[in-house]
Amino acid sequence: MRLIMQAAVNMAVFLACALLFPSGFILANMTVAAMAAVVLAFLNRLLKPLLILLSLPLVIISLGAFSLIINAAMLELTAWLIPGFGFESFWWAFLVALLLTLANLIFVDQGSIQIRR
């Protein structure tokens, strides 16, 4: 269920970024957005934990900020796998990664945070 919700949030952010940043973010159509969202969700489940483990010293030294670089790299890998989905530069991927991180934190991870009273 979490994978489906993460893919839905990713697709919504991709569509919003395509409207907000037409010069830096390349998105052919909604089908490409859906495919890229599913591929990114699977890559985040399969490959991202390994990348974080391998770069753990950098993640710790940067207080977690290096994970945004990993997220941007995951987006670039998704762009390499999905035709019609891409970025003009790595910094556009970084900006979309930042927006994806914020959206997933608000909409997906909010359910896993419990406040005890």
Buried (B, 14 or more C-beta within 10 A) or exposed (E): EEEEBBBBBBBBBBBBBBEEBEEBBBBBEEEBBBBBBBBBBBBBEEBBEEBBEEBEEBBEEEEEEBBBBBBBBBBBBBBEEBEBBBBEEBEBBBBBBEBBBEBBEEBBEEEEEEEEE
